[in-house]
Amino acid sequence: MNDSGHEFIARSRHHLAQDFLPKIESCLRQLSDEQIWWRPNEQSNSIGNLILHLCGNARQWIVSGLGGEVDARDRTAEFAQREMIPGASLHSLLKRTLSEVDSTLERCDTSKLLDRQTIQGTDVTALEAIFHVVEHFSMHTGQIILLTKLMTGADLRFYDFEGRKPVLSVSSTS
């Protein structure tokens, strides 16, 4: 499991920090605070709510669940938030959260990827917890992209195709 485990952790870290984060950052750069908090109806989430939710989920499952930090998540509040938090503040929170997640994953002992723990009331392996967060980030990143496209009417141009291989064309900002 060691080589496979190391590769799994490396790819998970890559997806979170070098694929999903730059795409969300690109969306945030193109939107006003009002657009970040816009929702098509009361049953839908705003981009702001989705970012709060991504941060809460990643902290709970990785930083707390695998890293042993205190779990202070209030999941209901992530979706109930209606007061506008500036996009710059959401961006800082997202970067800070993913930095904590990355540090936790960097320290992850791959020989313990099949060890079980209870996270959010669910009995999972460490591998399942990491996979859950990456998959969850992917799904909500797609929602953020769709909402951004709906509001801006723009092609976000995330990929440049050189030959036959797509190359991610957005980069993370500091």
C-alpha positions in Angstrom: 0.0 0.0 0.0 3.0 2.3 0.6 3.6 3.4 -3.1 -0.1 3.4 -3.9 -0.9 5.2 -0.7 1.8 7.9 -1.4 0.4 8.4 -4.9 -3.1 8.6 -3.7 -2.2 11.3 -1.1 -0.1 13.2 -3.7 -2.9 13.1 -6.3 -5.5 14.2 -3.7 -3.3 17.1 -2.6 -2.8 18.0 -6.3 -6.6 18.0 -7.1 -7.4 20.2 -4.1 -4.7 22.8 -4.3 -3.7 22.8 -8.0 -7.0 22.0 -9.8 -10.0 22.9 -7.7 -8.6 25.9 -5.8 -7.4 27.8 -9.0 -10.8 27.3 -10.6 -12.7 28.6 -7.6 -10.3 31.5 -7.4 -10.8 32.3 -11.1 -14.6 32.4 -10.5 -14.3 34.6 -7.4 -12.1 37.1 -9.4 -14.9 37.5 -12.0 -17.8 38.0 -9.5 -18.9 40.9 -7.3 -19.8 40.2 -3.7 -23.5 40.4 -4.7 -23.0 37.8 -7.4 -21.1 35.5 -4.9 -24.2 35.6 -2.6 -26.8 35.4 -5.3 -29.1 32.4 -5.3 -31.7 31.5 -8.0 -34.2 30.5 -5.3 -34.3 29.8 -1.5 -33.7 26.1 -2.0 -30.4 26.7 -3.8 -27.1 27.7 -2.5 -25.0 30.7 -3.3 -21.3 30.4 -4.2 -20.7 32.0 -0.8 -22.6 29.2 1.0 -20.8 26.6 -1.1 -17.4 27.9 -0.1 -18.4 28.0 3.6 -19.6 24.4 3.2 -16.4 23.2 1.4 -14.3 24.7 4.2 -16.5 23.1 6.9 -16.5 19.7 5.2 -12.7 19.6 4.5 -11.9 20.7 8.0 -14.2 18.2 9.6 -13.2 15.2 7.5 -9.4 15.9 7.1 -8.1 18.4 9.6 -10.3 17.1 12.5 -11.2 13.6 11.4 -7.7 12.5 10.3 -5.5 15.2 11.9 -7.0 15.2 15.4 -7.9 18.9 15.6 -11.0 20.0 17.4 -14.2 19.6 15.3 -16.1 22.9 15.7 -18.1 22.6 12.5 -21.6 24.1 12.4 -22.9 22.6 9.1 -26.3 24.2 9.4 -24.7 27.7 9.6 -22.8 27.1 6.4 -26.1 26.9 4.5 -28.0 29.4 6.6 -25.6 32.3 6.1 -27.3 35.1 4.3 -25.3 38.1 5.4 -22.7 38.9 2.7 -19.2 37.9 3.5 -16.8 39.7 1.1 -15.3 37.5 -1.6 -11.8 38.4 -0.4 -12.6 37.0 3.0 -14.1 33.8 1.5 -11.0 33.4 -0.6 -8.7 33.8 2.4 -10.8 31.2 4.4 -10.7 28.8 1.5 -6.9 29.2 1.1 -6.3 28.8 4.8 -8.5 25.7 5.0 -6.8 24.1 2.1 -3.4 24.9 3.5 -4.5 23.1 6.8 -5.8 20.2 4.8 -2.6 20.0 2.7 -0.5 20.0 5.9 -2.6 17.2 7.4 -2.4 15.1 4.3 1.4 15.7 4.0 1.8 14.2 7.5 -0.6 11.3 6.7 0.9 7.9 7.5 0.1 5.8 4.4 0.3 2.6 6.4 -2.8 3.8 8.3 -5.0 4.6 5.3 -7.2 1.6 6.0 -7.5 2.4 9.7 -11.1 3.2 10.7 -12.5 6.2 12.5 -15.8 7.9 12.9 -16.2 11.2 11.1 -19.6 13.0 10.9 -21.1 10.0 12.5 -19.9 7.7 9.7 -17.5 4.8 10.2 -14.8 5.2 7.4 -11.2 4.4 6.6 -8.8 7.3 6.3 -8.7 6.5 2.5 -12.5 6.9 2.3 -12.3 10.2 4.2 -9.8 11.6 1.8 -11.6 10.3 -1.2 -14.9 11.8 0.2 -13.3 15.3 0.5 -11.8 15.3 -3.0 -15.0 14.0 -4.6 -17.0 16.6 -2.6 -14.7 19.4 -3.6 -15.0 18.3 -7.2 -18.8 18.3 -7.2 -19.2 21.8 -5.5 -16.4 23.3 -7.7 -18.5 22.3 -10.7 -21.5 24.0 -9.1 -19.4 27.2 -8.5 -18.3 27.1 -12.2 -21.8 26.6 -13.5 -23.1 29.5 -11.3 -20.2 31.7 -12.5 -20.9 30.9 -16.2 -24.7 31.6 -15.7 -23.9 35.0 -14.2 -21.1 36.1 -16.5 -22.0 34.4 -19.7 -18.3 33.8 -20.2 -16.2 30.8 -21.2 -14.0 30.5 -18.2 -11.2 29.0 -20.4 -9.8 26.6 -17.8 -8.0 24.6 -20.4 -5.7 25.3 -23.3 -5.3 22.4 -25.6 -1.8 21.9 -26.8 -1.7 19.0 -29.3 -4.0 16.4 -27.8 -3.4 17.0 -24.1 -5.5 19.5 -22.1 -3.4 21.8 -19.9 -5.0 23.7 -17.0 -4.6 27.3 -17.9 -5.6 29.0 -14.5 -3.2 29.4 -11.7 -3.6 29.9 -8.0 -3.2 33.4 -6.7 -1.5 34.4 -3.5 
